[in-house]
Amino acid sequence: MAEIIIMPKLGFNMSEGKLIKWYKQEGDFLKKGEPLFCIETDKTNIDIEGTGDGIVLRLLITEGDTVPVTTPICVVGDSNEDVDMILTQGKVQTPRSQEERAIPDPVQAGGQPERGFVSPELRDKGKIKITPRAKRVALEMKIPVEEWSNISGTGFQAGICEKDLLAYAKTRDKKAKASPLAKKIASENDLDIRGIYGSGAAGKIMAEDVRNALTKEGAAQGLNREDTEDGRVIRESLPYAGIRRIIGERLSMSASTAPHVYFTQKVNMEKLLNARKQVNEASSVKVSVTDFIVRAVTMALEKYPGVNASLDGDTILQFESVNVGVAVAAPGGLIVPNIKNAEKMSLVEIAEASALLIDKAREGKLLPSEYAGGTFTISNLGMFGIDNFTAIINPPEAAILAISATKEEPIVVVDQEGKKDIQIKPMMNIQLSADHRIIDGLLAAQFTAEMKVLLENPMGLLI
């Protein structure tokens, strides 16, 4: 029996997924466990494997399309199966991780169709079912909306895919007819007549169609340049979606709901930098400054568990496990993979785990389990030379530590006899942002002071 593959839901907050790549094409044989496609979730890219053997009968969306979770995207089965009949009948076998279900007709059910998709009945009513990628291609090729109903779709429930548009464009260009006056007006204005919708008999392009197109063309040119009324020129308009939208929504919620308080310390990094050099000379695993900071955070959280906490409704949860997240700039935006149970790890083990997670984050290959479940976050911008910055708490955590650049600065040094001297030392600013609903000022100050002690006495981090 044929199997319909759907856009999987890989996280509680995941509402849609973007298809990055098909590893199999129509007609290819798929073995169980082989990668079938790669999707971009709100945080990372994930390869999805086949759940059984079969032939890829139909790809219902194209690379670059974004569709809601549970939307059918592919049909796998035997070569003698009728895909159109399977989709029309509606009752299919979904991947083995899910129960057999019927695909409801959104019109008959009285509900709203999923975004980007419309049933054949709605097509007859003038509403077109077209994928987001196909819609972009149509606009780029100047195929007006009025013509979309003439295109035969091969996607899910006869939806229009990119390949359908390209095929239609070839036949459309050959059939473009226009009145002599229409051709003259188009030629005088250097307008491609093939991109104009014809209102005449059999779709013939009339002079009025060309004049309307010229009006729209002028408006479009102004829009493409994007001059605003107040004199600003927009270079590019980007969608506020995906991981950027998730980051914005989460941090907006954090800033508006969690009363932030801030605590700053200046740390002398001289001993730690020397210790790091000695460790790296003696070990095959290279340890970074961030690894030392993760180890220090772990020890400080064990001493002050009230910081390793979260607010769940009317309950404050204090965690025994220390899952330290390290903010990483990934291809799609900022992501925070976290080192699980760091309290059970040595400095070198932290360095090994951290390097693996950071590499996967930068390649966009993190699993949801690797960026979920953090209890505390570190945001290090020291490599960019930032002197000091304030970080927004990563909900539902209670605090985040901002790490700035280490720079040579003059400081007052007091020797054992009490004599004071001004010396140049490598100094680093750290700033704790704490949720005042959960963490009192005294506790936050104690934690920040403990971080200074641990970083300035790094031998304790090696134990």
N, C-alpha and C positions, 0 to 999 in steps of 0.2 A: 504494500500500500504506500502511496506517495506520502512524503513527509514535508510539511511546510515549515521552513525555518523562519523564526521571527526575530525582530530586534530585541535582544535580551535586556532584562532589567538587572543591572549588576550592583545596584546600591539603592539604599532607601530613598535618597534624594534624586535619583536618576529618572528623568521624565522623557528623555529623548536621546538618541544616539546618532552619530555621524559615521557613515560608511567611508572608511579611508581606502580600503583596497579589497578587491576580490582576488583570492588566491586560486580560485577555480572559475572556469568559464562554462557557458552552456555547452553541454555535450561531454564535458570532462567527467571521469570517474572519480568519485570521492570515497576514500576509505575511512572507516571509523578512527577518530583520533587525529586525522590530518587537518591542518588549518584550512578553513573555508573562507573566512573573511576577517578583516581587522576593523574595529570600530573605535571611535574617539568618544569617550564618555565625558562627563563634566570635569574630569581631572587627568585622565591618562588614556593611552592607546592600548587596546587589548585584542589579542588574537582569539577568535572563536573557532573551536574545532568541530568537525562533523560528529554526530552522535550515532551514525550507522553507515553502512555501505550503500552506494547507489550512484546514479548518474544525475548530474546537475541538469535538470530539465528546463528551468526558467529562472533568470535573475530578474527580480521585480523592481529593483532600484539600481541606480548607477553610482559609481564612486563619486563622493562629494555630497551626496544627498543626506539630509538630516530628517529623520522620521521619529515619531513617538515610539516608545517601548511597546512591545507586543505586536507591532505592525509586521505583517508577513513581508519578507524580503527575498525569499528564495524557495524554490520547490525542488526537492530531491526525490528520486524514485526510479522505477524501471523504465527502460526505453520505450516500451509499448503503451505507456500510460498517457491519457489525454489530459494535459495540464488545464486547458480551458474548461473542460467538463468538471475537473476536480475543483477549480476555483469557483465555478458557477454553482455547483452543488453545495459548496460551503463546508461540508463535513470532511475534515482531513485529520491526519495524524500529525501533531506537533512534535517537536523534539522530545526525546524520551524523558527528559527532566520534567516534563509537564504532562498533564492529563490530556486525553483526546477531547477536543472542543470544536464547536462549530463557529465559523466566522460569521457573525451577525451582519445582516444588511442594515446599515445605519438608517436608511430611509424607512424600511418596513418596521424597524424597531422604534421609530419615532424619535431617534436620538440624532446627535450631530456627527457627521463623518469625521474621521481622524484628519488632522491637519495635513494638507497636501494631497488628500485622496477623496474622491467622490465616487459613488456607485454609478453604474451605467444608467440607471433611471434619472439621476441628476444630470447626466450628460445630455439626455434628451430634453431636459428642461433648460438647457443653455448654460449649465454650470460644468466646467471642465475639470477633469481629474488629471493633474499634472504634477510631477515631482518638482521639488524646489530647483534642482539642477537643470531640469528641462526648461523651467520657467526662465531661468537666467539666460540659457542659450537662446530661447525664443526672443527675448528682449534684445540680446546682442545681435541677432540676425534680423531684427526689425520685422519679425512676424507678428502682426497685431493679434490681440486677443480674439477679435472677431473670426479669425481663421482657425483658431485652435480646435473648434468643433469639427473641422474637416479632416483632422489628423487621426489616423487609426492607431490606438495605443496598444502596446504589447505587454505593458506592466500589469500589476495586480489590479484585478477588476477593470481591465481595459484602460488602465492609466497610461498617460503619455510619458515616455522616457526620452532621454537625450537622443538615443538612436532613432526613435520615431520621428523626432523633429528634423534630424539631419536627412533622413530619407524623404520626408515631405518637402524639405527645402530644395532638393535636387529636382523633383518633379515640378515644383512650384515655379522655379526659375525658368524652366523650359516652356511653361504654359502662360507666362505673364503676357497679357494683352492690354493695350491701352489705345485710347483714341488719339488721332493725330495732334489735337490741341494739348492733350495731356502730355504726350511725348515732348512737345515743343517747350511747354512750361518747365517740365522736369529737366530738359537739356539746358535751358537758359539758367537754371538755378543749380546745375551740377548735382542733381538729386538722383539717386539710384531708384529707378522706377520699380524694381523687383521687390522692394521693401514696403510697397504701398498696398493697402487693402482696396480692392476694386468694388465699387457699389453698382456697377453697370450689369448688364445681362451677362450671365456665365462668368461673373467675377471680373468683367472688363473694367480697367482703370479709367476713370473719367477725369476731366479737367478739375472738377470740384474736389475730387479725391487728392489730387496733387497739391492743390492750394491748401487743403486741410493738413496734408503731410508737411508742407513747408512751415505752417504755423507751429505744428508740434515739433518739427526739427529745430526751429529757432528757440523754442522754449527748452528743448532738451539740451541744446548747446549751452544755453545759459545755466541750466541745471548742472551739466557736467562740470562746468568751470566752478560752480558753486560760490558765486559772489553773494555775500550776505548784504542785507540792506544797510548795515552799519559799516560797510567797507572792508570786512574781513573776507579773505579768500581761503576756502577750505581746500586743503591738499588732497585729503582722502576721507571717505566716510566708511567706517567699519561697523559691522553689526555688534551690538552689545549683547553677546550671547555666549553660550558654552562656559568654559572655565572662568573667563573674565566676568561674566554675569554672576556666577556662583561666588567668586571671591568678593565681588562688590556687595552682593546681598548679605553674605555671612558677616563681613566686616562692618557693614552699615548697621546690622542688627546688634553686633557686639558693641559698637560705639554708642548706640542709642539706648541700649538696655543695661549694659554693665558700666557702672560708674568707675572710670579708670583713675587710679592714683599711681604716681611715678616716683621711683627711688633710684638715684644715680650714685655710682661710686667710681673712683679713679683707681685703677689697678696697675701696680708695678709688675711688668711682665718679664723682667730680667731673668729671674730664676727659672721661670717656666720655659722661656726660649732656650736656655742652656740645657734644661732637662730634656726638652724635645730633641735637641740635637744629639744628645747622648743616647736616647732611646732609639732614634733612627739609625745611628751608627751600629747599634748592637742587635737590631731586629730587622728581619726581612720585610715586616709589615711597616709601612710608613705611617706615622702618626701625625695628624695635623693639629693646629692650635684648637680648631673646633672640637676635635676628639677630646682634648684635655678639658675643654669647657663642658662638654657633655658629661664627662666623668665627674667634674666638680658639681654640676647641677644635680646629678644623680645622688651624690653624697649629701648635698645640702637638702634635697627633698626628703631623704631618709631621716635627716635630723629634724626637719620642720615639715611633717606630713600635711599640715594644714594648707600648704601651698600646692601640694599635689592633689588637687581637689576639683570638684565640679558641682554646679547647682542644678539639681533635677527637680523642678517644681518647687515644692516646699521642703526639700531634703538636700542637705549638703553631703556629698559623697566624697570621702577621703580614700584614696586608692593605695593599696599596698604595692601593686606593680607600678614601676616607674617606666613609662613609655615616652621617651624623649623625642620630640619631633624637631627636625632641622629643615628650615625653609630653603627650598631649592628653586632656582629659576629654570623651569621646564619649557619645552617648545610652545605649549599652549598657555603658559602663564605660571604663576607661583603655585607650588605644591609642597606639601609638608609630609614626606615619608617619616615614619617614626621607628626608633630602635626599641623593640619590645623587650621588657624586663631587663632594662639596662642595669638594675641593681644587682643582677647576678653575673655581670660581665666585668672583666678586667679592662684596662685601658686599651690594650692591643685588640681584644675581642670587640670592643666598641669601634675601634678604627676599621676592623675588617667588615663589620656589619654596616657601618656608615658608608664606606666606599662602595659597597655593592648597591645599596639603596640609592645613593646619589647618581651612580651610573645609570641605573634603571630609570630614575626620574628624568634625567636629561635625554634619554632615548625614548621617553614616553611609554615605557613598558611596565610601570608599576601596577601591581595587583591592588584591588580595593582594600584587601586586608593589610597592605603595607603602608597605606596612608590614613587608615581609620584607627580609632581607638587610642589616640595620643592623650597624654595627661599633662604635658608641659611642652612649650615650644621655644626654640632658640632661633633668632633671626640675626645672622651675621653678615654685615655689610662692610666689614673691615677691608676686604680685598678691593673695594672701590674707593678707599681713602676717606670714608665718611667719618667726620670727627665725633658726631653724636646724632642720634635720632630716636624718635619715640615710636614704638611698635604698638599696633592694635591687637588686643587679645584674640586668639584663635578659638572661637566657641566650639564646644562647651567648656573649654579649659578655664582656669582661674587666673592664669598669669602667663606672661611671655617675657623673655629676656632679650634685649637688643644689645648686640655686640658691635662696637665701632673699631676703627683702625688703630693699630699700635703705632705710635709716633714718638720720636725723641722729644722730651720736654725737660726743662729745668725744674727740679723739685728740691725741697729741703730734706736733707738726710741727717738723722740724729744717731750718733754712735753710742756705744755702750756706756761711755762716760758722760753722755749728755751733751756733747759738743755738736753744734749744728754746722752743716755745710751744704752748699748748693751744688748739686750734681746733675748731669744729664742722664736720664733713664728712659727706657721704652715704656710708655704709659698707654693705657687703654681705658676707654670709658665703657662702663656697662650700665644699662638702665632697665630696671624691672617695671613692667606695667602690670598692675594687680587689680583684680575685680574687688572693689571695696565692700561688695555685698558679702563676700566670702572671706576675704583676707583683711584683717585689721592692719592699721599702719605700723604697729609695733612688730607684728609677725613679718610683714614685708621688709621692714628695716633690718630685722634679725637675719632674714634669709639673704638679703643683699650684702650685709656685712660678712656673713659666712662665706659667700662666694668670693669676696675679696681675700679673706684669710686662706681659703683653699688654693686660689690661683697664685697667690704670692708665696705659697709654701707647697710647691708641686710634688715633693717627695711623698706626701700623704696620698696623692692621686695614683701612685704606682703600686700601692699596697693592695 
